[in-house]
Structures are given as structure tokens and as C-alpha cells.
Amino acid sequence: MSAAPGRPKRANTPSGGQRSTRSDKRGGSMNVQPTSITSRDNALLKELRRLSTDSTAYRKLGRFWVEGDHLCRAALARDHQPVVAVFAESFWPSAPVQLAQAATKNIVLPDALFDDISGLESPARMGFVFELPAAATLQPGAATVILDRVQDAGNVGSILRSAAAFGFRQVLALKGTAALWSPKVLRAGMGAHFGLQLLEGLELPALDALTIPIIVTSSHQGALIQQQRLPMPCAWALGHEGQGVCETLMARASLSVRIGQPGGEESLNVAAAAAICLHASSVQTGT
């Protein structure tokens, strides 16, 4: 049986209350001894604070922050290895071995300091820092979701969940879309990020590389989605919450479909529309 997490040792060091880590072998498994940080001015703590509060800090730092047991386990399940694991002191003694041994460096913070870096109203008491994945290459024939200036982080994360659930493994985010690796989108995605190929900051001409038909939705154009023969693979284009898909992208579409709303509402939330559309494609292909 693997050993339980060790107790962190504190030291007043010039590096801002940080003591170096070391590793040893116990019970046949690698245990990473924790580093205790007690100073708010510690450089690593400042970086964690930026990653957890600034939606685009990951682009400059090349790392992103994931907080909470569920998201951290979801990343591990997809073979993503964190470079740093961060634990609150109250959680560290009972941290599951899978989480305590996941990273090459463990940090333990007083609960008050962990609260300071947490992006949650109720801090989850642990989190991982990952290296940002290398820039992906657009796959011309892959089942795709195109995000056209979808700005709400909750909507973007929800769409990523639907994409992962219904077999659309590529997501192309055009400029103006919420930052895909921001903490809020990561939380809303509930682990979907780790099973998808994500490209962001794209201009419309990048879509020229696609060899699959683009489908758009409309509240007043096209046949009802359940009456359409949907091509697969395809690229579903989902637009800005208020303006919808831009005219230029609409003109690129091979097919426009309508989602029936017998209740009389004028429009659907973009994340709800995405779930309906992606599920319809999945059902027609029997996946």
C-alpha cells in the first residue's frame, strides 16, 4: 500500500517562506515531499494568484490552473501530468494518494493563503498547475465545433462538454471568444478540455482548411433540425450570444437548420442550442 502524504516542514528561507522539495521511495511508490509556503510574497504564490484570477494569464505564463478534486482527477484520467500540486494544510494529511503523488512538486499552503489564490466562493482545498498544451494543428476532416465570438465563459465551457460528449473532438475558437483555458471556462467544462483538440484566437480565413461542411442554426431559416439529413463529419458554427453567427461565416455554411420552439420563445441559449445540434448529429450517426 502506498504511504500517506508526509507532513510538510516549514522553514524561514529567503525565497519567501519556501523550503525545497525532495523525493523518496516508500511502499514501492514515489512520494514527493511537500514544500510549505507561508509568505504571501512568494513568487510561486503570486503566479498561482494570477493564474486563478486573470482569464488570460495562461497565455503569458504558459501554464493553467485547475482547482478541485473532480477536475484534477479528470486531467489525470486523460494522462495529463501536473507540474505542481497545491494543497491546503487542512486537506494535505488526508489527500488521496492519486492526487498527492501526481505532480513532481507538492506545495502546502495555510488555509488562509489557499483561500487567497482560490477562484471559488468555497475553495476546493487543492489544485494542479499544468503546462499549456503545445499549439494544435487544425484537422481538416475532424468533426468540429466553431465558436464565433461566444463570450460567456459558462456557455463556452458547457459547449465544450457537449462537444466531448457527442464526439466532436475539435473546437475552433475565433477571435472574440472567451479564453478557452481560463479558470471559469475550465470549471464550466468539467474536464472536457482534456479530451479535446482546442485551437483559439483564429481568424475566419483559418476555416478555409476545413474539408467538411459547415452547419449553422437560425431561428427563422432552414428546415427543422429533426427533418434534416445532417452530414457527418461536419462543423457546427455557434455564434455570439446576442448577434449570432457573423454574416461572413453564415455565407460559408453548406446548411442552415432551425430548432423548433413550440413554446414560443424567440431564441435559445447558445449552449442549449449546441447540445441539441451536436446530439442530433450523434443520433443520426448512431454514436
C-alpha positions as CSV (number, residue, x, y, z in Angstrom):
1,M,0.0,0.0,0.0
2,S,1.3,3.5,-0.9
3,A,2.4,5.7,2.0
4,A,0.1,8.5,3.2
5,P,1.2,12.1,2.4
6,G,4.1,13.3,4.6
7,R,3.9,16.2,6.9
8,P,5.4,19.4,5.4
9,K,8.3,21.1,7.1
10,R,8.4,24.8,7.3
11,A,11.5,27.0,7.1
12,N,12.1,30.7,7.1
13,T,14.1,31.0,3.9
14,P,15.0,33.9,1.6
15,S,12.7,32.6,-1.1
16,G,9.6,33.8,0.7
17,G,8.9,31.0,3.2
18,Q,9.6,28.2,0.8
19,R,11.6,25.0,1.5
20,S,12.9,22.8,-1.3
21,T,11.2,19.5,-2.1
22,R,12.8,16.1,-2.1
23,S,11.6,12.7,-3.2
24,D,12.0,9.2,-1.7
25,K,10.7,5.7,-2.2
26,R,8.1,4.4,0.3
27,G,6.0,1.4,-0.1
28,G,7.2,0.9,-3.7
29,S,5.7,4.3,-4.9
30,M,7.3,7.7,-5.4
31,N,6.4,10.1,-2.7
32,V,7.0,13.8,-3.4
33,Q,7.7,15.5,-0.1
34,P,5.8,18.8,0.2
35,T,7.1,22.3,0.3
36,S,5.4,24.6,2.8
37,I,4.9,28.2,1.7
38,T,3.9,30.7,4.3
39,S,4.6,34.1,2.7
40,R,2.1,35.9,0.5
41,D,5.1,37.4,-1.3
42,N,6.4,34.1,-2.5
43,A,7.0,34.2,-6.3
44,L,5.1,30.9,-7.0
45,L,2.2,32.1,-4.9
46,K,2.0,35.3,-6.9
47,E,2.0,33.2,-10.1
48,L,-0.8,31.0,-8.8
49,R,-2.8,34.1,-7.9
50,R,-2.5,35.4,-11.4
51,L,-3.5,32.0,-13.0
52,S,-6.6,31.7,-10.8
53,T,-7.9,35.2,-11.2
54,D,-6.7,36.5,-14.6
55,S,-8.6,34.9,-17.5
56,T,-5.7,35.3,-20.0
57,A,-2.7,34.9,-17.7
58,Y,-2.1,31.4,-19.0
59,R,-1.2,32.8,-22.4
60,K,1.7,34.8,-20.9
61,L,2.8,32.2,-18.4
62,G,2.4,29.1,-20.5
63,R,0.6,27.3,-17.6
64,F,-3.0,27.0,-16.4
65,W,-4.6,26.3,-13.0
66,V,-7.2,23.6,-12.3
67,E,-8.9,23.6,-8.9
68,G,-10.9,20.9,-7.2
69,D,-10.8,17.1,-6.9
70,H,-13.1,16.4,-9.9
71,L,-11.2,18.5,-12.5
72,C,-7.8,17.3,-11.2
73,R,-8.9,13.6,-11.5
74,A,-10.4,14.3,-14.9
75,A,-7.0,15.5,-16.1
76,L,-5.2,12.5,-14.6
77,A,-7.6,10.2,-16.3
78,R,-6.5,11.6,-19.7
79,D,-2.8,11.2,-18.8
80,H,-2.2,14.9,-18.2
81,Q,0.5,15.3,-15.6
82,P,0.6,18.4,-13.4
83,V,3.9,20.2,-12.8
84,V,2.8,21.5,-9.4
85,A,0.1,20.3,-7.0
86,V,-1.1,22.7,-4.4
87,F,-2.9,21.7,-1.2
88,A,-4.4,23.5,1.8
89,E,-2.9,22.4,5.1
90,S,-6.2,21.1,6.3
91,F,-6.5,18.9,3.3
92,W,-3.0,17.6,2.9
93,P,-3.0,14.9,5.7
94,S,-6.0,13.2,4.1
95,A,-5.1,13.9,0.4
96,P,-5.7,10.7,-1.7
97,V,-2.5,9.1,-2.9
98,Q,-3.5,9.6,-6.5
99,L,-3.5,13.3,-6.0
100,A,-0.6,13.5,-3.6
101,Q,1.7,11.6,-6.0
102,A,0.5,13.1,-9.3
103,A,3.0,16.0,-9.6
104,T,6.7,16.3,-9.4
105,K,6.3,19.2,-6.9
106,N,3.8,19.5,-4.0
107,I,3.1,22.7,-2.3
108,V,1.2,23.0,1.0
109,L,-0.3,26.4,2.0
110,P,-2.0,27.6,5.2
111,D,-5.8,27.6,4.5
112,A,-5.9,31.4,4.5
113,L,-3.3,31.6,1.7
114,F,-5.1,28.9,-0.3
115,D,-8.3,30.9,0.1
116,D,-6.4,33.9,-1.3
117,I,-5.5,32.2,-4.5
118,S,-8.7,30.3,-5.0
119,G,-11.2,31.4,-7.7
120,L,-14.1,29.7,-5.9
121,E,-16.5,31.0,-3.3
122,S,-16.0,27.8,-1.4
123,P,-12.3,26.9,-2.0
124,A,-11.7,23.3,-3.0
125,R,-8.6,22.9,-0.9
126,M,-6.4,21.5,-3.7
127,G,-5.5,22.2,-7.3
128,F,-3.0,21.4,-10.0
129,V,-0.8,23.6,-12.3
130,F,-0.4,22.2,-15.9
131,E,1.8,23.2,-18.7
132,L,-0.3,24.7,-21.5
133,P,-0.5,22.2,-24.4
134,A,1.5,22.8,-27.5
135,A,-0.4,24.6,-30.2
136,A,-2.5,22.0,-32.1
137,T,-2.7,21.7,-35.8
138,L,-6.1,22.1,-37.4
139,Q,-7.5,18.7,-38.6
140,P,-9.4,19.4,-41.9
141,G,-11.7,16.4,-41.7
142,A,-12.4,16.1,-38.0
143,A,-15.9,16.6,-36.5
144,T,-15.7,20.2,-35.3
145,V,-17.3,22.9,-33.3
146,I,-16.7,26.5,-34.4
147,L,-17.1,29.2,-31.7
148,D,-17.8,32.6,-33.2
149,R,-17.3,35.3,-30.5
150,V,-19.1,33.3,-27.8
151,Q,-18.2,35.4,-24.9
152,D,-19.7,33.9,-21.8
153,A,-17.3,31.6,-20.0
154,G,-20.2,29.4,-18.8
155,N,-21.5,29.0,-22.3
156,V,-18.1,28.1,-23.7
157,G,-17.4,25.5,-21.0
158,S,-20.9,24.0,-21.5
159,I,-20.4,23.8,-25.3
160,L,-17.0,22.0,-24.7
161,R,-18.8,19.5,-22.5
162,S,-21.3,18.8,-25.2
163,A,-18.6,18.6,-27.9
164,A,-16.8,15.9,-25.9
165,A,-19.9,14.0,-25.1
166,F,-21.1,13.8,-28.7
167,G,-17.9,13.0,-30.4
168,F,-16.8,16.5,-31.7
169,R,-13.2,16.3,-30.8
170,Q,-12.0,19.6,-32.4
171,V,-13.0,23.1,-31.3
172,L,-12.0,26.1,-33.2
173,A,-12.5,29.4,-31.3
174,L,-12.5,32.5,-33.4
175,K,-11.1,35.8,-32.1
176,G,-13.5,37.4,-29.6
177,T,-14.4,34.1,-28.0
178,A,-13.8,33.7,-24.2
179,A,-10.4,32.4,-23.4
180,L,-10.6,28.6,-23.5
181,W,-8.1,27.8,-20.8
182,S,-9.4,30.5,-18.3
183,P,-10.4,29.3,-14.9
184,K,-14.1,29.9,-15.4
185,V,-14.2,28.1,-18.8
186,L,-12.2,25.2,-17.2
187,R,-14.7,24.9,-14.4
188,A,-17.7,25.0,-16.7
189,G,-16.1,22.4,-19.0
190,M,-15.9,19.9,-16.1
191,G,-12.9,18.1,-17.6
192,A,-13.9,18.2,-21.2
193,H,-10.8,20.2,-22.2
194,F,-8.6,17.2,-21.6
195,G,-10.3,15.1,-24.3
196,L,-10.5,17.8,-27.0
197,Q,-8.2,19.4,-29.5
198,L,-8.6,23.2,-28.9
199,L,-7.4,26.0,-31.1
200,E,-8.2,29.6,-30.2
201,G,-7.6,33.1,-31.5
202,L,-8.3,32.1,-35.1
203,E,-9.3,34.4,-37.9
204,L,-12.1,33.4,-40.3
205,P,-9.6,32.5,-43.2
206,A,-8.3,29.7,-41.0
207,L,-11.6,27.9,-41.7
208,D,-10.6,27.5,-45.3
209,A,-8.6,24.5,-44.3
210,L,-11.7,22.6,-43.3
211,T,-12.8,19.9,-45.8
212,I,-16.2,19.3,-44.1
213,P,-19.5,21.1,-44.4
214,I,-20.3,23.9,-42.0
215,I,-23.7,24.0,-40.5
216,V,-25.4,27.0,-38.8
217,T,-28.6,27.4,-36.9
218,S,-31.2,30.0,-37.3
219,S,-34.5,30.9,-35.5
220,H,-36.2,31.6,-38.8
221,Q,-34.3,29.9,-41.7
222,G,-33.9,26.3,-42.8
223,A,-35.9,23.2,-42.2
224,L,-36.4,21.8,-38.7
225,I,-33.3,20.0,-37.4
226,Q,-35.1,16.7,-37.0
227,Q,-36.2,16.8,-40.6
228,Q,-32.7,17.4,-42.0
229,R,-30.2,14.8,-43.1
230,L,-27.1,16.0,-41.2
231,P,-23.7,15.4,-42.8
232,M,-21.1,13.8,-40.6
233,P,-18.4,14.7,-40.0
234,C,-19.3,18.3,-40.1
235,A,-18.6,21.6,-38.4
236,W,-21.3,23.2,-36.3
237,A,-20.9,27.0,-36.1
238,L,-22.2,28.6,-32.9
239,G,-22.3,32.4,-32.6
240,H,-22.2,35.3,-30.3
241,E,-24.9,35.3,-27.6
242,G,-26.7,38.4,-28.9
243,Q,-25.6,38.7,-32.5
244,G,-25.4,35.0,-33.5
245,V,-23.0,33.8,-36.2
246,C,-21.5,36.6,-38.3
247,E,-22.7,37.1,-41.9
248,T,-19.3,36.1,-43.3
249,L,-19.4,32.8,-41.5
250,M,-23.1,32.3,-42.3
251,A,-22.2,32.7,-46.0
252,R,-19.7,29.8,-45.7
253,A,-22.3,27.4,-44.4
254,S,-23.5,24.5,-46.5
255,L,-26.6,24.0,-44.5
256,S,-28.8,26.1,-42.2
257,V,-31.2,24.4,-39.7
258,R,-33.9,25.6,-37.4
259,I,-34.5,24.3,-33.9
260,G,-38.3,24.2,-33.3
261,Q,-39.5,26.1,-30.2
262,P,-43.2,25.2,-29.8
263,G,-43.3,27.0,-26.5
264,G,-43.0,30.3,-28.4
265,E,-39.6,31.5,-27.1
266,E,-37.8,33.7,-29.6
267,S,-34.4,32.1,-29.2
268,L,-32.4,29.5,-27.2
269,N,-29.2,30.0,-25.1
270,V,-26.3,29.2,-27.3
271,A,-25.1,26.4,-25.0
272,A,-28.5,24.8,-25.1
273,A,-28.7,25.1,-28.9
274,A,-25.2,23.5,-29.1
275,A,-26.3,20.5,-27.1
276,I,-29.3,20.0,-29.3
277,C,-27.4,20.2,-32.5
278,L,-24.5,18.1,-31.5
279,H,-26.8,15.4,-30.1
280,A,-28.8,15.4,-33.3
281,S,-25.6,14.7,-35.3
282,S,-24.6,12.0,-32.8
283,V,-28.1,10.3,-33.0
284,Q,-28.1,10.3,-36.8
285,T,-24.7,8.6,-37.0
286,G,-25.6,6.1,-34.3
287,T,-22.8,7.2,-31.9
